[in-house]
Amino acid sequence: MNFINAMFGSILSLDPVSTVKMVVMWAIGGTLIYLAIKKDMEPSLLLPMGFGAILVNLPLSGAIDQMHELGIEVGALSELFRAGISNELFPLLLFIGIGAMIDFGPLLANPKLLLFGAAAQFGIFMTLTLACLVNLIFPGMFSIQDAASVAIIGAADGPTSIFVGNFYGTKYLGAIIVAAYSYMALVPIIQPPVIRMVTTKKERLIRMPYEAKEISKTVRILFPIVVTVIAGLIAPRSVSLVGFLMFGNLLRECGVLNSLSETAQNVLANLITIVLGITVATQMQADMFLSWGTLMIMLLGLFAFIFDTVGGVMFAKFLNLFTKKKINPMIGACGISAFPMSSRVVHKMGLKEDPQNFLLMHAAGVNVGGQIASVIAGGLILNLIARV
């Protein structure tokens, strides 16, 4: 009996409700692992998040801080959270790697594509409004800071979602991160029906021949510097987000730091992704995660993704009213920051409608523009809504 108590005392000490919650979180963690391995959905993040969700929901888990009679026993994941997420360090370091991966060439060849990235952030502000309305119906569910954190899911950019949610100290950070990365992985499922719903067959058949333009090295080097300065003047709070992203791109384009660029793209990005994924699981403890608020966040996150897509497409349709050279409205959907998934989805949709319609370069230009617009939108949210 003493052996059984020693082995399973922590489980036996739980009340039935806590036991059920614990098992539910194990199931959620297992589901994330399944989606990562079997369905290849953002495996680099969903797998460590899923395993982390199991780690932090074991009884008296040593992976997270535990209060004892003698004081607090520090958990490894809780310490990592304080060292790398509570101060926004991990998301920013990841942005260096993302910036080093991005080729802004298609955008520089056609700068007006950046407008689609801006238009596709429509879902963020619609979701912010809707989250505030939800709070009127269910008082106390979301503070204005929670609403802002939820809305940024529409940026379709995991690091930005983590940065903003942690900045506001929202209790829903775990649910926000799961929603952001899950919906990013589901872009090939979410976007096509939405795009077809708001476009006609004739519009989807519009051809956009691509005219390759040589972008000078000087322009490529100046671009990340100029973008950082402009973003800093428009939305000062976005400087760290935009700055780290653009610094990574500068490493790529400068031509004298190839080894650092490759390190940022591979070693740094992969290492930070692993640590980030398992560390954010500290916000997936059952008492925090299992709530009506989490369910509402999943619904609002889906709403944000849908209306980001609609906003980009409708902006392209609006421009077609005034331009002679028509734009295929589908590329507007790439203004969300899910790079490069969204551009691939639109390219495949274009080929399905017309095997000779190659939209990839136009879609990629809009997609990298969306990456810039999403971090600026995050900075604008931080400027508009104060932290409490």
N, C-alpha and C positions, 0 to 999 in steps of 0.2 A: 504493500500500500504506500509506504514511504517512497518507494521507487517511482510509482505511478504519479504521486503528487509532485515529485521532483521533476519528472519528465513533462507532465501535462498540467501542472498546477496553474500556469498562466492562462491556459485555455479554460480550465474548469472554473477559474475565478471570474470569468466574464459572464455578464448577464445575457439572457437569450437575445435581446435586441442587438447588443454589441457583437455577439457571435454571428448573427445573420448579416450584419453590415460588413463584418470582416470577410465572410465568405463571398458576399457580393463583390467586394473590391478585388478579391482573388480572381473572380470570374471576369471582371473588367480588365484586370491585368493580363489574364490569359487570352482574352479576346484581342487586345492590342498586340500581343506577341503573335497570335494566329494571323492577324491581318498583315503584320510585318513580314512573316516568313512565307505564309501560303499565298497571300494576295500581292506581295511585294509593294505594299502601301507605305511609303516613307519609312522603310525598315530601319534606317540609321537613327531615327528618333522614336518611332513607335515601339521598337523592341526594348531599348533601355527604359522607356517610360513604363511599359507594361511590366517589366521585371521589377522596376523600382516600386511600382504600385503594390506588388506583392510584398516586397521587402518592408515597406513602411507600415503595412497592415498586419504584420505578424504580432501576436501579443507581446507587449513589452519589448518591442523590437529595438535592438541595439544600434540600428542604422539611424535612428532619430533620437533626439533628446528625450530622456526619461527623468521624471522627478522621483527622487527617493528620500528617505528620512534624512540622509546625510547630505542632500543637495541634489544638484542636477548632474546626471550622467550624460556627457556630451556624445551625440551620435555623429557618425562620419558624414552622412548625407545632410544633416542639419548644419554641420560646420561648412560643408561645401556650399550649401545654399547661402549662408551668411558671407562666405568668401567670394562667391562668384555671381550670385543672382540678386541678392538684396542690394548690392551696389552696382548692378547692371553690367558687371564686367564680362561675363560669359557671352551674353548676346552681342555686345560690342566687338569682342574678339572674333566672334563668328562672322560678323559683318565684314571684317577684313578679308576673310577667306572668300565670302560671297562676292565682294567687289573684285577680287583677283580673278574670279571665274568669268565675270561678265565682259562681253565684247560690246561696247557701245557703238560700234561701227554702223550698223543699220540705222540707229537713231540719229547719228551725226550726218548720215547721208540724206536723211529726210527729217529735220528737226521738228516739223509740225506734228510728228507722231507723238511727241511728248504731251500734246493736248489731250490725246485719248487716255493717257495714263492719269491725267488730272480728272477727266470726266468719269473714269471708272472708280473713283473714290467716293462717288455719290452714295453708295451703299453704307459707307461709314457713318455719314451724317444722318441718313435715314434711320439707321439702326440706333444711333444715339437718341434720336427723337422718340423712336418706338420704345426703347428701354425706359425712358423717362415716363412715357404713357403707362407702361406696365406697372411702374412704381405707384402711379396714381390709383390704379385698380387694386394693386396688392401693396398697400403701404408698408414701407420698411424693407421690401425685397431688395431694391437697388438704391444706393446713394447715387448722386450725380457722378461721383468718381467711379463707382462700379459701372454705371451706364457707359461712361467714356471708355473704360477698360474693355467692356464687352463689344462696343462698337468697333474698336480697332481690329477685331477679328476680320472685318471686311477688308483690311489691308492685304489679306492673304499672304502675310509675311510673319512667320513665327517669331523671329527675334524682336521685331517691332512690337508684337503682341505681348511678349514677355517684358520688354522694356517698359511699356506704358502701364501694364497691369501692376508690375512691381513698383513703379514710381508712385502709383496711387495707393499701394498697399491693399489692394482688393482681396477679400477673403475668397474670391472665386478664381484666383489665379490658375489653380490646377485645371478647373473646368474650361477656362479660356484657352489654355495651351492645348488641351486635348481637342477642343473644337477647332482651333486654328489649324493644327497639323492634320487632323482627320479630314477636314474639308479640303485642304490643299491636296491631299492624296486622292480625294474624290472628284477633283476637277474634271477628269475625263467622263465622269458620270453626270455631274451637275450641269456643266456648261452646255453640252450639245442640245438637250431639249429646251433649255431656256433660250438659246440663240435661235433655234428653229421657231420658237413661239413668237418671237418679236421681229422676224425677218420673213420676206417672201422668197419664193423659189427664184424669181428674177434677180432679186438683190444678192442672193447667195451665189449666183452665176456670174456676177460682175468680175471681170478679169482685171488684174493689176500687174501689168508687166513691170519687172524689176530692172531698174537701170543702175548697174553697179557704178559706184563713185569711189575714187581713190581718196581716202582720208589721210591727210598728212600727219606725220608723227607729232608735229608741233601742236596741231589741233587736239589730237588724242591726249597729249600731256596736259594741255591747258584746260581741257573739259572738266576733269574731276576737281581741279583747283577752283575754277569759276563757279561750278555748281555749288561747291561748299560755301563759297563766299556769299552767293545769292541766297541760298537756303538759310544761311546764318542771319542775313539781314531780314528776310521775310519771317522766319520762324526760329528765333534764337535757340529755343529748347531742342530743335532738331539737329543742332550742330554736331553733337556726339554721334547720333545715328547716321546722318549724312556723311559726316567727316570720316568715320571709320570705314564706311562703304567706299567712299571715294579714295581714301588712302590705299585700300586694297587694289582698286583699279589703277591707281598711279604706279603701284609696284609692278603691275602687269604691263603698263604702257611705256614706262620710262626707258626700258631696253637695257638697263645696266644692272638690274637686280633680279635676273631671271631665276636664280636659285631661291631667293626670298619669295618671289611670286609663286613658284612651284610649291614651296613649303606652306605658304598661306593657303593655296588651293587644296592641298592634300593633307599634309600632316596636321597643320593647325586646325583646319576646318573639321577634319575627322575626329581629332582628339576632343575639341570643344563640343562637338555634336554629341559624342558619347557621354561626356561628363554632364553636359547640359540636360540631356534626355533623362538620365537616371536621377539627377539632382532635383528636377522640377517635380518628381514624384513625391517629394516631401509635402507638396500642396495637395496631394491626392489621398490624404488620410480620410478614413471613412466618415468621421464626424463632420469634416469640412466639405467633403465631396458629394456625399449622398444627401441631396436636398432638392426641393422644388426649384431653387435658383439655378442649379446645375442643368436641369432639364430645360428651363427657360433659356439659358445661355446657349444650349445646343440649337434650339429653335431660332434664336436671334442670330446666331452665327450663320446658319443656313440662309436666313433672310438677307444678311449682309452680303454673302457671296452672290446670291441671285440678283440683288439690286446693283451690285458692282458691275456684273455682267450686262444687265439691262442698261445701266447708265452709259457704259462705253459704246454699246451698239446703237443706242438712240442718238448719241452725239454724232456718230458717223452718218446716220440717216439725216440728221439735221444739216450737216455740212453738205450733203449731196443736193440739198435744195438750192445751193448757191454756187456749186462748182461744176465746171464742164467735164473735167476728168473725174468720173465717179469713183467713189471708194466702196470697196466691199465691206458692208457694215460688220461682218463677222470679226474683222480684225480689231474692232473696238472692244470686243470682249477680252482681248489680251491685256487690257490696261490694268487688270488686277496683277498683283505682284508674284503670282505663282509661276515663277520662271524656272525652267523653260516649258513647263507642262502645258500651260495655256496656249502658247504659240503652236505647239505640236498638235494640240487638239483642233485648233482652227485650221491649220494646214491640212490635216486629214479630212476635215469636213469639206474644205474647198475641193480637194481631189475627189471626194466621193460625189460631189455635185457635178464636177467637170474635171476629168483626168488631166486636162492640160492647164488647169488653173493653179499656179504655184504661189501660195500666199506666205510661205514660210518667212522670208526676209522682212516683209512688211509686218507680219505678226510679231516677229522677234523684236523689231524696232519698237513697236508699241509695248511689248512685254517688258523690255528693259526700262522704257520710259515709266511704266507702272511701278517698277522697283524704286525709282527716284521719287515718284509722286507719293508712294505709300509712306515712305519715311518722313517726307515733308508733312503729309497729312497727320502723321503721328505727332510731329512737333507742333503743328497747329492746335491739335487737341490739348497738348500739354500747356500751350500758351493760353488757351481759352478757358480752361477749367483748372482752378487752383487745387493744390494738394492740401489735404487737411491732416 
